[in-house]
Amino acid sequence: MVQKILNKFVGTKYITILRTWVPNMAAWGTVVGVAVVHFTDWRLVLDYVPYIKGKFSEDE
């Protein structure tokens, strides 16, 4: 069903090209996500992870 809709708007040639690029884009997206966490305040990002949040509670 989705392929029929895409064929109507995009075309078979471009769908084939997109299918070959999806794994590559997913891998680079993961790399960029990890780089953003690494180069920014990692603690700010990890505060949203429930299991890790409890390990860094501040005792004030």
PDBQT receptor file of N, H, CA, C and O in Angstrom, charges set to zero:
ATOM      1  N   MET A   1       0.820  -1.192   0.000  1.00  0.00    +0.000 N 
ATOM      2  CA  MET A   1       0.000   0.000   0.000  1.00  0.00    +0.000 C 
ATOM      3  C   MET A   1       0.864   1.256   0.000  1.00  0.00    +0.000 C 
ATOM      4  O   MET A   1       0.625   2.190  -0.766  1.00  0.00    +0.000 OA
ATOM      5  N   VAL A   2       1.868   1.264   0.869  1.00  0.00    +0.000 N 
ATOM      6  H   VAL A   2       2.062   0.506   1.491  1.00  0.00    +0.000 HD
ATOM      7  CA  VAL A   2       2.758   2.423   0.932  1.00  0.00    +0.000 C 
ATOM      8  C   VAL A   2       3.536   2.557  -0.367  1.00  0.00    +0.000 C 
ATOM      9  O   VAL A   2       3.764   3.663  -0.856  1.00  0.00    +0.000 OA
ATOM     10  N   GLN A   3       3.940   1.423  -0.920  1.00  0.00    +0.000 N 
ATOM     11  H   GLN A   3       3.754   0.524  -0.523  1.00  0.00    +0.000 HD
ATOM     12  CA  GLN A   3       4.712   1.465  -2.158  1.00  0.00    +0.000 C 
ATOM     13  C   GLN A   3       3.879   2.028  -3.314  1.00  0.00    +0.000 C 
ATOM     14  O   GLN A   3       4.407   2.729  -4.178  1.00  0.00    +0.000 OA
ATOM     15  N   LYS A   4       2.593   1.725  -3.329  1.00  0.00    +0.000 N 
ATOM     16  H   LYS A   4       2.164   1.156  -2.628  1.00  0.00    +0.000 HD
ATOM     17  CA  LYS A   4       1.726   2.261  -4.385  1.00  0.00    +0.000 C 
ATOM     18  C   LYS A   4       1.608   3.776  -4.273  1.00  0.00    +0.000 C 
ATOM     19  O   LYS A   4       1.611   4.490  -5.275  1.00  0.00    +0.000 OA
ATOM     20  N   ILE A   5       1.503   4.251  -3.034  1.00  0.00    +0.000 N 
ATOM     21  H   ILE A   5       1.501   3.671  -2.219  1.00  0.00    +0.000 HD
ATOM     22  CA  ILE A   5       1.410   5.699  -2.817  1.00  0.00    +0.000 C 
ATOM     23  C   ILE A   5       2.714   6.376  -3.222  1.00  0.00    +0.000 C 
ATOM     24  O   ILE A   5       2.694   7.420  -3.874  1.00  0.00    +0.000 OA
ATOM     25  N   LEU A   6       3.849   5.788  -2.840  1.00  0.00    +0.000 N 
ATOM     26  H   LEU A   6       3.865   4.939  -2.311  1.00  0.00    +0.000 HD
ATOM     27  CA  LEU A   6       5.137   6.361  -3.207  1.00  0.00    +0.000 C 
ATOM     28  C   LEU A   6       5.360   6.322  -4.717  1.00  0.00    +0.000 C 
ATOM     29  O   LEU A   6       5.893   7.271  -5.292  1.00  0.00    +0.000 OA
ATOM     30  N   ASN A   7       4.955   5.232  -5.355  1.00  0.00    +0.000 N 
ATOM     31  H   ASN A   7       4.522   4.461  -4.888  1.00  0.00    +0.000 HD
ATOM     32  CA  ASN A   7       5.087   5.145  -6.818  1.00  0.00    +0.000 C 
ATOM     33  C   ASN A   7       4.295   6.239  -7.504  1.00  0.00    +0.000 C 
ATOM     34  O   ASN A   7       4.708   6.756  -8.542  1.00  0.00    +0.000 OA
ATOM     35  N   LYS A   8       3.175   6.585  -6.933  1.00  0.00    +0.000 N 
ATOM     36  H   LYS A   8       2.840   6.165  -6.089  1.00  0.00    +0.000 HD
ATOM     37  CA  LYS A   8       2.323   7.615  -7.523  1.00  0.00    +0.000 C 
ATOM     38  C   LYS A   8       3.002   8.987  -7.468  1.00  0.00    +0.000 C 
ATOM     39  O   LYS A   8       2.885   9.767  -8.413  1.00  0.00    +0.000 OA
ATOM     40  N   PHE A   9       3.705   9.288  -6.381  1.00  0.00    +0.000 N 
ATOM     41  H   PHE A   9       3.800   8.654  -5.614  1.00  0.00    +0.000 HD
ATOM     42  CA  PHE A   9       4.301  10.610  -6.205  1.00  0.00    +0.000 C 
ATOM     43  C   PHE A   9       5.766  10.683  -6.634  1.00  0.00    +0.000 C 
ATOM     44  O   PHE A   9       6.192  11.692  -7.198  1.00  0.00    +0.000 OA
ATOM     45  N   VAL A  10       6.536   9.638  -6.377  1.00  0.00    +0.000 N 
ATOM     46  H   VAL A  10       6.191   8.819  -5.919  1.00  0.00    +0.000 HD
ATOM     47  CA  VAL A  10       7.983   9.702  -6.566  1.00  0.00    +0.000 C 
ATOM     48  C   VAL A  10       8.437   8.937  -7.792  1.00  0.00    +0.000 C 
ATOM     49  O   VAL A  10       9.111   9.499  -8.656  1.00  0.00    +0.000 OA
ATOM     50  N   GLY A  11       8.089   7.693  -7.882  1.00  0.00    +0.000 N 
ATOM     51  H   GLY A  11       7.542   7.236  -7.180  1.00  0.00    +0.000 HD
ATOM     52  CA  GLY A  11       8.529   6.861  -8.995  1.00  0.00    +0.000 C 
ATOM     53  C   GLY A  11       9.371   5.702  -8.512  1.00  0.00    +0.000 C 
ATOM     54  O   GLY A  11      10.007   5.775  -7.461  1.00  0.00    +0.000 OA
ATOM     55  N   THR A  12       9.371   4.627  -9.288  1.00  0.00    +0.000 N 
ATOM     56  H   THR A  12       8.854   4.567 -10.142  1.00  0.00    +0.000 HD
ATOM     57  CA  THR A  12      10.050   3.394  -8.914  1.00  0.00    +0.000 C 
ATOM     58  C   THR A  12      11.563   3.573  -8.828  1.00  0.00    +0.000 C 
ATOM     59  O   THR A  12      12.204   3.007  -7.944  1.00  0.00    +0.000 OA
ATOM     60  N   LYS A  13      12.128   4.346  -9.728  1.00  0.00    +0.000 N 
ATOM     61  H   LYS A  13      11.607   4.807 -10.447  1.00  0.00    +0.000 HD
ATOM     62  CA  LYS A  13      13.576   4.551  -9.754  1.00  0.00    +0.000 C 
ATOM     63  C   LYS A  13      14.070   5.178  -8.451  1.00  0.00    +0.000 C 
ATOM     64  O   LYS A  13      15.069   4.742  -7.878  1.00  0.00    +0.000 OA
ATOM     65  N   TYR A  14      13.367   6.193  -7.999  1.00  0.00    +0.000 N 
ATOM     66  H   TYR A  14      12.556   6.547  -8.464  1.00  0.00    +0.000 HD
ATOM     67  CA  TYR A  14      13.801   6.901  -6.795  1.00  0.00    +0.000 C 
ATOM     68  C   TYR A  14      13.530   6.108  -5.524  1.00  0.00    +0.000 C 
ATOM     69  O   TYR A  14      14.249   6.259  -4.537  1.00  0.00    +0.000 OA
ATOM     70  N   ILE A  15      12.510   5.270  -5.537  1.00  0.00    +0.000 N 
ATOM     71  H   ILE A  15      11.926   5.147  -6.339  1.00  0.00    +0.000 HD
ATOM     72  CA  ILE A  15      12.258   4.391  -4.394  1.00  0.00    +0.000 C 
ATOM     73  C   ILE A  15      13.394   3.387  -4.242  1.00  0.00    +0.000 C 
ATOM     74  O   ILE A  15      13.829   3.103  -3.126  1.00  0.00    +0.000 OA
ATOM     75  N   THR A  16      13.874   2.852  -5.359  1.00  0.00    +0.000 N 
ATOM     76  H   THR A  16      13.521   3.083  -6.265  1.00  0.00    +0.000 HD
ATOM     77  CA  THR A  16      14.998   1.919  -5.329  1.00  0.00    +0.000 C 
ATOM     78  C   THR A  16      16.253   2.597  -4.797  1.00  0.00    +0.000 C 
ATOM     79  O   THR A  16      16.982   2.014  -3.996  1.00  0.00    +0.000 OA
ATOM     80  N   ILE A  17      16.505   3.804  -5.231  1.00  0.00    +0.000 N 
ATOM     81  H   ILE A  17      15.913   4.278  -5.882  1.00  0.00    +0.000 HD
ATOM     82  CA  ILE A  17      17.666   4.553  -4.739  1.00  0.00    +0.000 C 
ATOM     83  C   ILE A  17      17.526   4.825  -3.240  1.00  0.00    +0.000 C 
ATOM     84  O   ILE A  17      18.494   4.704  -2.490  1.00  0.00    +0.000 OA
ATOM     85  N   LEU A  18      16.329   5.188  -2.812  1.00  0.00    +0.000 N 
ATOM     86  H   LEU A  18      15.542   5.287  -3.421  1.00  0.00    +0.000 HD
ATOM     87  CA  LEU A  18      16.093   5.468  -1.395  1.00  0.00    +0.000 C 
ATOM     88  C   LEU A  18      16.306   4.233  -0.539  1.00  0.00    +0.000 C 
ATOM     89  O   LEU A  18      16.856   4.327   0.558  1.00  0.00    +0.000 OA
ATOM     90  N   ARG A  19      15.877   3.076  -1.026  1.00  0.00    +0.000 N 
ATOM     91  H   ARG A  19      15.430   3.000  -1.917  1.00  0.00    +0.000 HD
ATOM     92  CA  ARG A  19      16.066   1.832  -0.261  1.00  0.00    +0.000 C 
ATOM     93  C   ARG A  19      17.539   1.504  -0.054  1.00  0.00    +0.000 C 
ATOM     94  O   ARG A  19      17.904   0.929   0.972  1.00  0.00    +0.000 OA
ATOM     95  N   THR A  20      18.380   1.857  -1.001  1.00  0.00    +0.000 N 
ATOM     96  H   THR A  20      18.083   2.324  -1.834  1.00  0.00    +0.000 HD
ATOM     97  CA  THR A  20      19.803   1.578  -0.818  1.00  0.00    +0.000 C 
ATOM     98  C   THR A  20      20.438   2.564   0.151  1.00  0.00    +0.000 C 
ATOM     99  O   THR A  20      21.459   2.251   0.764  1.00  0.00    +0.000 OA
ATOM    100  N   TRP A  21      19.853   3.753   0.302  1.00  0.00    +0.000 N 
ATOM    101  H   TRP A  21      19.023   4.007  -0.195  1.00  0.00    +0.000 HD
ATOM    102  CA  TRP A  21      20.419   4.771   1.171  1.00  0.00    +0.000 C 
ATOM    103  C   TRP A  21      19.921   4.701   2.618  1.00  0.00    +0.000 C 
ATOM    104  O   TRP A  21      20.566   5.253   3.510  1.00  0.00    +0.000 OA
ATOM    105  N   VAL A  22      18.797   4.041   2.866  1.00  0.00    +0.000 N 
ATOM    106  H   VAL A  22      18.273   3.593   2.141  1.00  0.00    +0.000 HD
ATOM    107  CA  VAL A  22      18.213   4.021   4.213  1.00  0.00    +0.000 C 
ATOM    108  C   VAL A  22      19.165   3.439   5.263  1.00  0.00    +0.000 C 
ATOM    109  O   VAL A  22      19.317   4.061   6.315  1.00  0.00    +0.000 OA
ATOM    110  N   PRO A  23      19.811   2.295   5.050  1.00  0.00    +0.000 N 
ATOM    111  CA  PRO A  23      20.728   1.797   6.082  1.00  0.00    +0.000 C 
ATOM    112  C   PRO A  23      21.912   2.741   6.331  1.00  0.00    +0.000 C 
ATOM    113  O   PRO A  23      22.355   2.904   7.467  1.00  0.00    +0.000 OA
ATOM    114  N   ASN A  24      22.411   3.352   5.268  1.00  0.00    +0.000 N 
ATOM    115  H   ASN A  24      22.051   3.219   4.345  1.00  0.00    +0.000 HD
ATOM    116  CA  ASN A  24      23.522   4.288   5.397  1.00  0.00    +0.000 C 
ATOM    117  C   ASN A  24      23.099   5.516   6.205  1.00  0.00    +0.000 C 
ATOM    118  O   ASN A  24      23.844   5.980   7.068  1.00  0.00    +0.000 OA
ATOM    119  N   MET A  25      21.911   6.039   5.925  1.00  0.00    +0.000 N 
ATOM    120  H   MET A  25      21.306   5.663   5.224  1.00  0.00    +0.000 HD
ATOM    121  CA  MET A  25      21.421   7.205   6.664  1.00  0.00    +0.000 C 
ATOM    122  C   MET A  25      21.157   6.860   8.126  1.00  0.00    +0.000 C 
ATOM    123  O   MET A  25      21.394   7.684   9.009  1.00  0.00    +0.000 OA
ATOM    124  N   ALA A  26      20.672   5.654   8.387  1.00  0.00    +0.000 N 
ATOM    125  H   ALA A  26      20.480   4.984   7.670  1.00  0.00    +0.000 HD
ATOM    126  CA  ALA A  26      20.429   5.234   9.770  1.00  0.00    +0.000 C 
ATOM    127  C   ALA A  26      21.745   5.129  10.536  1.00  0.00    +0.000 C 
ATOM    128  O   ALA A  26      21.822   5.538  11.694  1.00  0.00    +0.000 OA
ATOM    129  N   ALA A  27      22.772   4.589   9.902  1.00  0.00    +0.000 N 
ATOM    130  H   ALA A  27      22.710   4.257   8.960  1.00  0.00    +0.000 HD
ATOM    131  CA  ALA A  27      24.076   4.466  10.559  1.00  0.00    +0.000 C 
ATOM    132  C   ALA A  27      24.673   5.838  10.851  1.00  0.00    +0.000 C 
ATOM    133  O   ALA A  27      25.165   6.080  11.954  1.00  0.00    +0.000 OA
ATOM    134  N   TRP A  28      24.633   6.730   9.876  1.00  0.00    +0.000 N 
ATOM    135  H   TRP A  28      24.234   6.533   8.980  1.00  0.00    +0.000 HD
ATOM    136  CA  TRP A  28      25.188   8.072  10.094  1.00  0.00    +0.000 C 
ATOM    137  C   TRP A  28      24.360   8.855  11.111  1.00  0.00    +0.000 C 
ATOM    138  O   TRP A  28      24.907   9.658  11.867  1.00  0.00    +0.000 OA
ATOM    139  N   GLY A  29      23.061   8.629  11.136  1.00  0.00    +0.000 N 
ATOM    140  H   GLY A  29      22.616   7.977  10.523  1.00  0.00    +0.000 HD
ATOM    141  CA  GLY A  29      22.221   9.276  12.140  1.00  0.00    +0.000 C 
ATOM    142  C   GLY A  29      22.593   8.837  13.537  1.00  0.00    +0.000 C 
ATOM    143  O   GLY A  29      22.597   9.644  14.466  1.00  0.00    +0.000 OA
ATOM    144  N   THR A  30      22.905   7.558  13.691  1.00  0.00    +0.000 N 
ATOM    145  H   THR A  30      22.901   6.903  12.936  1.00  0.00    +0.000 HD
ATOM    146  CA  THR A  30      23.348   7.051  14.992  1.00  0.00    +0.000 C 
ATOM    147  C   THR A  30      24.688   7.661  15.383  1.00  0.00    +0.000 C 
ATOM    148  O   THR A  30      24.879   8.056  16.533  1.00  0.00    +0.000 OA
ATOM    149  N   VAL A  31      25.609   7.738  14.439  1.00  0.00    +0.000 N 
ATOM    150  H   VAL A  31      25.454   7.417  13.505  1.00  0.00    +0.000 HD
ATOM    151  CA  VAL A  31      26.920   8.340  14.710  1.00  0.00    +0.000 C 
ATOM    152  C   VAL A  31      26.775   9.802  15.121  1.00  0.00    +0.000 C 
ATOM    153  O   VAL A  31      27.424  10.254  16.064  1.00  0.00    +0.000 OA
ATOM    154  N   VAL A  32      25.934  10.527  14.418  1.00  0.00    +0.000 N 
ATOM    155  H   VAL A  32      25.407  10.159  13.652  1.00  0.00    +0.000 HD
ATOM    156  CA  VAL A  32      25.730  11.939  14.755  1.00  0.00    +0.000 C 
ATOM    157  C   VAL A  32      25.072  12.066  16.127  1.00  0.00    +0.000 C 
ATOM    158  O   VAL A  32      25.435  12.952  16.901  1.00  0.00    +0.000 OA
ATOM    159  N   GLY A  33      24.127  11.210  16.436  1.00  0.00    +0.000 N 
ATOM    160  H   GLY A  33      23.832  10.490  15.808  1.00  0.00    +0.000 HD
ATOM    161  CA  GLY A  33      23.484  11.241  17.751  1.00  0.00    +0.000 C 
ATOM    162  C   GLY A  33      24.463  11.000  18.881  1.00  0.00    +0.000 C 
ATOM    163  O   GLY A  33      24.433  11.698  19.894  1.00  0.00    +0.000 OA
ATOM    164  N   VAL A  34      25.332  10.015  18.713  1.00  0.00    +0.000 N 
ATOM    165  H   VAL A  34      25.357   9.448  17.890  1.00  0.00    +0.000 HD
ATOM    166  CA  VAL A  34      26.349   9.736  19.732  1.00  0.00    +0.000 C 
ATOM    167  C   VAL A  34      27.336  10.892  19.836  1.00  0.00    +0.000 C 
ATOM    168  O   VAL A  34      27.772  11.230  20.936  1.00  0.00    +0.000 OA
ATOM    169  N   ALA A  35      27.696  11.502  18.713  1.00  0.00    +0.000 N 
ATOM    170  H   ALA A  35      27.342  11.227  17.819  1.00  0.00    +0.000 HD
ATOM    171  CA  ALA A  35      28.621  12.640  18.735  1.00  0.00    +0.000 C 
ATOM    172  C   ALA A  35      28.005  13.841  19.450  1.00  0.00    +0.000 C 
ATOM    173  O   ALA A  35      28.693  14.547  20.187  1.00  0.00    +0.000 OA
ATOM    174  N   VAL A  36      26.718  14.071  19.235  1.00  0.00    +0.000 N 
ATOM    175  H   VAL A  36      26.159  13.497  18.636  1.00  0.00    +0.000 HD
ATOM    176  CA  VAL A  36      26.056  15.185  19.920  1.00  0.00    +0.000 C 
ATOM    177  C   VAL A  36      26.068  14.962  21.426  1.00  0.00    +0.000 C 
ATOM    178  O   VAL A  36      26.341  15.888  22.189  1.00  0.00    +0.000 OA
ATOM    179  N   VAL A  37      25.777  13.745  21.855  1.00  0.00    +0.000 N 
ATOM    180  H   VAL A  37      25.556  12.992  21.235  1.00  0.00    +0.000 HD
ATOM    181  CA  VAL A  37      25.804  13.445  23.287  1.00  0.00    +0.000 C 
ATOM    182  C   VAL A  37      27.226  13.575  23.818  1.00  0.00    +0.000 C 
ATOM    183  O   VAL A  37      27.423  14.058  24.933  1.00  0.00    +0.000 OA
ATOM    184  N   HIS A  38      28.207  13.157  23.049  1.00  0.00    +0.000 N 
ATOM    185  H   HIS A  38      28.046  12.765  22.144  1.00  0.00    +0.000 HD
ATOM    186  CA  HIS A  38      29.596  13.201  23.507  1.00  0.00    +0.000 C 
ATOM    187  C   HIS A  38      30.109  14.638  23.644  1.00  0.00    +0.000 C 
ATOM    188  O   HIS A  38      30.774  14.969  24.625  1.00  0.00    +0.000 OA
ATOM    189  N   PHE A  39      29.805  15.471  22.680  1.00  0.00    +0.000 N 
ATOM    190  H   PHE A  39      29.265  15.202  21.883  1.00  0.00    +0.000 HD
ATOM    191  CA  PHE A  39      30.356  16.820  22.682  1.00  0.00    +0.000 C 
ATOM    192  C   PHE A  39      29.503  17.840  23.430  1.00  0.00    +0.000 C 
ATOM    193  O   PHE A  39      29.934  18.977  23.623  1.00  0.00    +0.000 OA
ATOM    194  N   THR A  40      28.314  17.457  23.850  1.00  0.00    +0.000 N 
ATOM    195  H   THR A  40      27.964  16.533  23.694  1.00  0.00    +0.000 HD
ATOM    196  CA  THR A  40      27.498  18.353  24.666  1.00  0.00    +0.000 C 
ATOM    197  C   THR A  40      27.564  17.874  26.103  1.00  0.00    +0.000 C 
ATOM    198  O   THR A  40      28.362  17.001  26.446  1.00  0.00    +0.000 OA
ATOM    199  N   ASP A  41      26.731  18.444  26.923  1.00  0.00    +0.000 N 
ATOM    200  H   ASP A  41      26.083  19.153  26.644  1.00  0.00    +0.000 HD
ATOM    201  CA  ASP A  41      26.694  18.048  28.324  1.00  0.00    +0.000 C 
ATOM    202  C   ASP A  41      26.014  16.688  28.427  1.00  0.00    +0.000 C 
ATOM    203  O   ASP A  41      24.785  16.613  28.420  1.00  0.00    +0.000 OA
ATOM    204  N   TRP A  42      26.790  15.616  28.521  1.00  0.00    +0.000 N 
ATOM    205  H   TRP A  42      27.788  15.677  28.527  1.00  0.00    +0.000 HD
ATOM    206  CA  TRP A  42      26.244  14.265  28.515  1.00  0.00    +0.000 C 
ATOM    207  C   TRP A  42      25.314  14.039  29.701  1.00  0.00    +0.000 C 
ATOM    208  O   TRP A  42      24.377  13.246  29.611  1.00  0.00    +0.000 OA
ATOM    209  N   ARG A  43      25.561  14.718  30.789  1.00  0.00    +0.000 N 
ATOM    210  H   ARG A  43      26.322  15.362  30.862  1.00  0.00    +0.000 HD
ATOM    211  CA  ARG A  43      24.721  14.553  31.975  1.00  0.00    +0.000 C 
ATOM    212  C   ARG A  43      23.321  15.095  31.719  1.00  0.00    +0.000 C 
ATOM    213  O   ARG A  43      22.339  14.526  32.196  1.00  0.00    +0.000 OA
ATOM    214  N   LEU A  44      23.224  16.176  30.978  1.00  0.00    +0.000 N 
ATOM    215  H   LEU A  44      24.022  16.638  30.591  1.00  0.00    +0.000 HD
ATOM    216  CA  LEU A  44      21.928  16.744  30.630  1.00  0.00    +0.000 C 
ATOM    217  C   LEU A  44      21.111  15.756  29.807  1.00  0.00    +0.000 C 
ATOM    218  O   LEU A  44      19.901  15.640  30.001  1.00  0.00    +0.000 OA
ATOM    219  N   VAL A  45      21.753  15.050  28.899  1.00  0.00    +0.000 N 
ATOM    220  H   VAL A  45      22.736  15.144  28.741  1.00  0.00    +0.000 HD
ATOM    221  CA  VAL A  45      21.058  14.078  28.059  1.00  0.00    +0.000 C 
ATOM    222  C   VAL A  45      20.688  12.848  28.867  1.00  0.00    +0.000 C 
ATOM    223  O   VAL A  45      19.576  12.334  28.740  1.00  0.00    +0.000 OA
ATOM    224  N   LEU A  46      21.614  12.366  29.704  1.00  0.00    +0.000 N 
ATOM    225  H   LEU A  46      22.517  12.784  29.807  1.00  0.00    +0.000 HD
ATOM    226  CA  LEU A  46      21.364  11.147  30.464  1.00  0.00    +0.000 C 
ATOM    227  C   LEU A  46      20.368  11.342  31.595  1.00  0.00    +0.000 C 
ATOM    228  O   LEU A  46      19.897  10.352  32.155  1.00  0.00    +0.000 OA
ATOM    229  N   ASP A  47      20.030  12.561  31.954  1.00  0.00    +0.000 N 
ATOM    230  H   ASP A  47      20.413  13.365  31.499  1.00  0.00    +0.000 HD
ATOM    231  CA  ASP A  47      18.995  12.783  32.960  1.00  0.00    +0.000 C 
ATOM    232  C   ASP A  47      17.630  12.315  32.483  1.00  0.00    +0.000 C 
ATOM    233  O   ASP A  47      16.733  12.103  33.300  1.00  0.00    +0.000 OA
ATOM    234  N   TYR A  48      17.455  12.153  31.182  1.00  0.00    +0.000 N 
ATOM    235  H   TYR A  48      18.184  12.325  30.519  1.00  0.00    +0.000 HD
ATOM    236  CA  TYR A  48      16.189  11.675  30.647  1.00  0.00    +0.000 C 
ATOM    237  C   TYR A  48      16.121  10.154  30.557  1.00  0.00    +0.000 C 
ATOM    238  O   TYR A  48      15.065   9.611  30.231  1.00  0.00    +0.000 OA
ATOM    239  N   VAL A  49      17.212   9.458  30.834  1.00  0.00    +0.000 N 
ATOM    240  H   VAL A  49      18.070   9.899  31.098  1.00  0.00    +0.000 HD
ATOM    241  CA  VAL A  49      17.218   7.999  30.836  1.00  0.00    +0.000 C 
ATOM    242  C   VAL A  49      16.873   7.559  32.259  1.00  0.00    +0.000 C 
ATOM    243  O   VAL A  49      17.625   7.853  33.188  1.00  0.00    +0.000 OA
ATOM    244  N   PRO A  50      15.746   6.858  32.448  1.00  0.00    +0.000 N 
ATOM    245  CA  PRO A  50      15.268   6.581  33.808  1.00  0.00    +0.000 C 
ATOM    246  C   PRO A  50      16.255   5.798  34.674  1.00  0.00    +0.000 C 
ATOM    247  O   PRO A  50      16.426   6.139  35.845  1.00  0.00    +0.000 OA
ATOM    248  N   TYR A  51      16.898   4.781  34.154  1.00  0.00    +0.000 N 
ATOM    249  H   TYR A  51      16.759   4.504  33.203  1.00  0.00    +0.000 HD
ATOM    250  CA  TYR A  51      17.775   3.940  34.976  1.00  0.00    +0.000 C 
ATOM    251  C   TYR A  51      19.020   4.699  35.411  1.00  0.00    +0.000 C 
ATOM    252  O   TYR A  51      19.474   4.548  36.546  1.00  0.00    +0.000 OA
ATOM    253  N   ILE A  52      19.569   5.502  34.532  1.00  0.00    +0.000 N 
ATOM    254  H   ILE A  52      19.201   5.625  33.611  1.00  0.00    +0.000 HD
ATOM    255  CA  ILE A  52      20.817   6.207  34.823  1.00  0.00    +0.000 C 
ATOM    256  C   ILE A  52      20.552   7.442  35.684  1.00  0.00    +0.000 C 
ATOM    257  O   ILE A  52      21.430   7.865  36.436  1.00  0.00    +0.000 OA
ATOM    258  N   LYS A  53      19.373   8.018  35.586  1.00  0.00    +0.000 N 
ATOM    259  H   LYS A  53      18.660   7.674  34.975  1.00  0.00    +0.000 HD
ATOM    260  CA  LYS A  53      19.057   9.240  36.326  1.00  0.00    +0.000 C 
ATOM    261  C   LYS A  53      19.244   9.065  37.829  1.00  0.00    +0.000 C 
ATOM    262  O   LYS A  53      19.716   9.981  38.503  1.00  0.00    +0.000 OA
ATOM    263  N   GLY A  54      18.882   7.908  38.358  1.00  0.00    +0.000 N 
ATOM    264  H   GLY A  54      18.499   7.164  37.811  1.00  0.00    +0.000 HD
ATOM    265  CA  GLY A  54      18.989   7.661  39.789  1.00  0.00    +0.000 C 
ATOM    266  C   GLY A  54      20.425   7.560  40.276  1.00  0.00    +0.000 C 
ATOM    267  O   GLY A  54      20.689   7.809  41.452  1.00  0.00    +0.000 OA
ATOM    268  N   LYS A  55      21.350   7.206  39.412  1.00  0.00    +0.000 N 
ATOM    269  H   LYS A  55      21.135   7.004  38.456  1.00  0.00    +0.000 HD
ATOM    270  CA  LYS A  55      22.742   7.054  39.813  1.00  0.00    +0.000 C 
ATOM    271  C   LYS A  55      23.416   8.392  40.072  1.00  0.00    +0.000 C 
ATOM    272  O   LYS A  55      24.393   8.451  40.818  1.00  0.00    +0.000 OA
ATOM    273  N   PHE A  56      22.916   9.467  39.473  1.00  0.00    +0.000 N 
ATOM    274  H   PHE A  56      22.122   9.418  38.867  1.00  0.00    +0.000 HD
ATOM    275  CA  PHE A  56      23.556  10.745  39.579  1.00  0.00    +0.000 C 
ATOM    276  C   PHE A  56      22.770  11.735  40.439  1.00  0.00    +0.000 C 
ATOM    277  O   PHE A  56      22.891  12.947  40.261  1.00  0.00    +0.000 OA
ATOM    278  N   SER A  57      21.979  11.228  41.356  1.00  0.00    +0.000 N 
ATOM    279  H   SER A  57      21.881  10.243  41.501  1.00  0.00    +0.000 HD
ATOM    280  CA  SER A  57      21.212  12.154  42.192  1.00  0.00    +0.000 C 
ATOM    281  C   SER A  57      22.167  12.913  43.115  1.00  0.00    +0.000 C 
ATOM    282  O   SER A  57      23.094  12.344  43.691  1.00  0.00    +0.000 OA
ATOM    283  N   GLU A  58      21.909  14.213  43.233  1.00  0.00    +0.000 N 
ATOM    284  H   GLU A  58      21.156  14.676  42.764  1.00  0.00    +0.000 HD
ATOM    285  CA  GLU A  58      22.772  15.063  44.035  1.00  0.00    +0.000 C 
ATOM    286  C   GLU A  58      22.255  15.101  45.459  1.00  0.00    +0.000 C 
ATOM    287  O   GLU A  58      21.068  15.331  45.689  1.00  0.00    +0.000 OA
ATOM    288  N   ASP A  59      23.145  14.877  46.415  1.00  0.00    +0.000 N 
ATOM    289  H   ASP A  59      24.109  14.691  46.228  1.00  0.00    +0.000 HD
ATOM    290  CA  ASP A  59      22.777  14.929  47.824  1.00  0.00    +0.000 C 
ATOM    291  C   ASP A  59      23.153  16.291  48.365  1.00  0.00    +0.000 C 
ATOM    292  O   ASP A  59      24.303  16.541  48.725  1.00  0.00    +0.000 OA
ATOM    293  N   GLU A  60      22.166  17.165  48.418  1.00  0.00    +0.000 N 
ATOM    294  H   GLU A  60      21.231  16.962  48.126  1.00  0.00    +0.000 HD
ATOM    295  CA  GLU A  60      22.421  18.516  48.922  1.00  0.00    +0.000 C 
ATOM    296  C   GLU A  60      21.668  18.762  50.186  1.00  0.00    +0.000 C 
ATOM    297  O   GLU A  60      21.760  19.849  50.757  1.00  0.00    +0.000 OA
TER     298      GLU A  60
